[in-house]
Amino acid sequence: MKSLPYIVFSLIMLCSLCTSINNYQQTKCEIAQDVNQALKQALDKMPGHIVTPDTIRCYRNCLSIASLKDTAGIAMRTVRRDGRLEIVLVAEANCNFMTTFLMSDQRASGSLLAVGVLWLLGSMWYARRYKPNLMSKAISYGGIVYHDDMFTTVSGEEIHLTPMQYTLLEMFITSDTHTLSKQEICDHLWPNKPDASDTLYTLIRRIKPVIESHGTLKIVSDRGKSYSLRIR
């Protein structure tokens, strides 16, 4: 399947992204927990809930994450409790997104990212290296290529067909002479229909522009007895 390498690549990239986000959120929670416990310890050691330089110094000494010792601070916030406004002390890490991201462990997501890039490069190399062999197993006629149960142009663009159009074009392409009798087509596509002439005519009329717009082929009728797929 031509799209399999890209599906695998997308899945690896998705896993890498999810792992990265999870590690970032985990680090964010650890930072919040660290500053909160440091504030609690500082207030226990220095009662009175008055913020002084000594309080800040004590607060930062209680931090377990070294990267926060130069940025973390204490802020005063006004909150409403039981209908009354109160001033409370709140621990702040003062970390922006990039600082938190760099503090998080991104080794797993980085490894997945590297694996995904290597997979994509390897798939592209394989497709280029073995493209001649793959194309040799395909049937190419008049600019239309039939390979791996799919119709494409020589440039690789997929030709979208209805199920009936697909079956009819497959019959034409795989035929040695690329010519099919009317009865042969009707018996194959509508075996239980006594007279499928009108249905066949409609099918031929609708598939003609599809074929002609993707290659140099056209469908030629021989007095309604047979149809041929020929190069224009």
C-alpha positions in Angstrom: 0.0 0.0 0.0 1.5 3.3 -1.1 0.2 5.3 1.8 1.5 2.9 4.5 4.9 4.6 5.1 3.1 8.0 5.5 0.6 6.5 7.9 3.4 5.0 10.0 5.3 8.3 9.9 2.1 10.2 11.1 1.6 7.7 13.9 5.2 8.1 15.1 4.9 11.9 15.0 1.6 11.8 16.9 3.2 9.6 19.6 6.1 12.0 19.8 3.8 15.0 20.1 1.6 13.3 22.8 4.7 12.3 24.8 6.1 15.8 24.6 2.9 17.4 25.8 2.5 14.8 28.6 6.1 15.5 29.8 5.5 19.2 29.6 2.3 19.1 31.6 4.0 16.8 34.2 6.8 19.2 34.6 4.4 22.1 35.0 2.6 20.2 37.8 5.9 19.5 39.5 6.9 23.1 39.4 3.5 24.2 40.9 3.9 21.6 43.7 7.4 22.6 44.4 6.7 26.4 44.8 3.6 25.6 46.9 5.4 23.4 49.3 8.3 25.9 49.5 5.9 28.7 50.4 4.3 26.5 53.1 7.7 25.7 54.6 8.8 29.4 54.5 5.6 30.6 56.2 5.9 27.9 58.9 9.5 29.0 59.6 8.7 32.7 59.5 5.3 33.3 61.0 3.3 36.4 60.7 2.6 36.1 56.9 4.7 39.2 56.3 6.8 39.0 53.2 10.3 40.3 53.8 13.6 39.7 52.0 14.3 37.0 54.6 11.0 35.4 53.7 11.9 35.3 50.0 15.3 34.0 50.8 13.9 31.2 53.0 11.2 30.5 50.4 13.8 30.0 47.6 16.0 27.9 49.8 13.1 25.5 50.3 12.7 24.9 46.6 13.9 21.5 45.4 14.1 22.5 41.7 17.3 24.4 41.3 16.1 26.2 38.2 13.4 28.0 40.1 15.7 29.5 42.8 16.4 32.6 40.7 12.9 33.2 39.3 10.3 32.0 41.9 8.6 34.7 43.9 5.7 35.4 46.3 2.7 37.5 45.3 -0.2 38.9 47.2 -3.7 38.1 45.8 -7.1 39.3 46.8 -9.7 36.4 47.0 -13.3 36.3 48.2 -14.0 33.9 51.1 -17.4 33.6 52.8 -18.5 36.9 51.2 -15.4 38.7 52.4 -12.2 39.8 50.6 -9.0 38.4 51.9 -5.4 38.9 51.0 -3.5 35.7 50.6 0.1 34.9 49.6 0.6 32.9 46.4 3.7 31.1 45.2 4.7 32.0 41.7 7.3 30.1 39.6 7.6 32.9 36.9 8.4 30.4 34.2 7.4 31.0 30.6 6.5 28.3 28.1 10.1 27.8 26.8 11.6 27.7 30.3 9.2 25.0 31.4 9.7 23.1 28.1 13.4 23.1 28.5 13.0 21.9 32.1 10.8 19.0 31.0 12.3 15.6 30.0 11.9 15.5 26.2 14.3 12.6 25.6 11.5 10.1 24.8 9.7 12.5 22.4 13.0 13.4 20.8 13.8 9.8 20.2 10.4 9.2 18.6 10.9 12.3 16.4 14.3 10.9 15.3 12.8 7.5 14.6 10.0 9.2 12.5 12.4 11.2 10.5 14.6 8.2 9.8 11.5 6.2 8.8 10.4 8.8 6.4 13.9 9.2 4.8 14.2 5.4 4.6 10.8 5.1 3.0 11.6 7.7 0.4 15.0 6.0 -0.3 13.3 2.6 -0.7 10.6 4.0 -3.0 13.2 5.7 -5.2 15.5 2.7 -5.1 12.9 0.1 -6.1 10.6 2.2 -8.2 11.7 0.7 -11.5 11.0 -2.8 -10.1 7.6 -1.8 -8.8 6.7 -0.1 -12.1 7.8 -3.2 -14.0 5.0 -5.2 -12.3 2.4 -2.6 -13.3 0.3 -2.4 -16.4 0.8 0.9 -18.2 -1.2 1.8 -21.3 -1.9 5.2 -22.8 -0.8 7.2 -19.7 -2.8 5.1 -17.3 -1.1 2.8 -14.9 -2.8 -0.2 -13.2 -0.8 -1.4 -10.1 -1.6 -2.7 -6.7 -5.4 -2.7 -7.4 -5.2 1.0 -8.2 -5.4 3.2 -11.3 -3.0 6.1 -11.5 -1.5 8.4 -14.0 2.2 8.0 -14.9 3.0 10.9 -12.5 1.4 8.9 -9.6 -1.9 10.8 -9.3 -4.7 8.4 -8.3 -7.7 8.2 -10.8 -10.9 8.1 -8.8 -13.5 5.8 -10.2 -16.8 4.3 -9.1 -16.9 0.6 -8.5 -18.5 -0.1 -11.9 -16.0 2.2 -13.7 -13.1 0.5 -11.9 -14.2 -3.0 -12.9 -14.8 -1.9 -16.5 -11.4 -0.2 -16.9 -9.8 -3.2 -15.2 -11.3 -5.4 -17.9 -10.1 -3.2 -20.7 -6.5 -2.8 -19.2 -6.0 -6.5 -18.5 -7.3 -7.6 -21.8 -4.6 -8.5 -24.4 -6.4 -6.7 -27.2 -8.0 -4.0 -25.0 -11.2 -4.9 -26.8 -14.4 -6.2 -25.1 -17.6 -7.4 -26.7 -20.8 -5.8 -25.4 -22.1 -9.2 -24.3 -18.9 -9.9 -22.4 -19.1 -6.7 -20.5 -22.8 -7.2 -19.6 -22.3 -10.8 -18.5 -19.5 -9.7 -16.2 -21.0 -6.6 -14.7 -24.7 -7.5 -14.7 -25.0 -11.3 -14.9 -28.6 -11.4 -13.7 -29.9 -8.6 -15.9 -31.6 -9.8 -19.2 -30.9 -6.6 -21.1 -28.2 -4.2 -19.8 -27.7 -2.3 -23.0 -28.9 1.0 -21.6 -27.0 0.6 -18.4 -23.8 -0.2 -20.3 -24.3 2.8 -22.6 -24.7 5.1 -19.5 -21.5 3.6 -18.0 -19.5 4.0 -21.1 -20.7 7.6 -21.5 -19.7 8.5 -17.9 -16.3 6.8 -17.9 -15.2 8.3 -21.2 -14.3 11.8 -19.9 -12.6 10.3 -16.9 -10.3 8.2 -19.0 -9.6 10.9 -21.6 -8.8 13.5 -18.9 -6.1 11.3 -17.3 -4.2 10.0 -20.3 -4.2 9.6 -24.1 -6.8 6.8 -24.3 -10.3 6.8 -25.6 -13.2 4.3 -25.9 -14.2 3.4 -29.4 -17.5 1.6 -30.2 -17.7 -0.9 -33.1 -21.4 -0.5 -34.1 -22.5 -1.2 -30.6 -21.2 -4.8 -30.7 -17.9 -4.2 -29.0 -15.8 -1.5 -27.3 -12.1 -0.9 -27.6 -9.7 1.1 -25.4 -7.4 2.8 -27.9 -4.7 5.5 -27.9 -5.8 8.7 -29.4 
